[in-house]
Structure formats: C-alpha cells, structure tokens
C-alpha cells in the first residue's frame, strides 16, 4: 500500500467517524479528515 493510499484511508476513516455522534474535545474529526485528504491529494507534488 502506498503512502498516498494510506493517507486517503485515514481521511475516510476520520470523516466517517465525524459523521457519528461522538463527542471530541478540542479537535474536529471532520477538519482533521479533510486535512489528511488534502495531504493525500498533494502527496505526489510534495514528494515529486
């Protein structure tokens, strides 16, 4: 599994958890998932 696929997998898991009624203190799972998705999308340009 490539690093990009692993980052996308983490993003999907975090976004799915954000949809559940789980209380988290101080951290937004949706924003963290979006950040991982953006990192995965930009990974080829970062490591290019």
Secondary structure, 3 states (H helix, E strand, C coil): CCHHHHHHHHHHHHHHHHHCCCCCCCCCHHHHHHHHHHHHHHHHHHHC
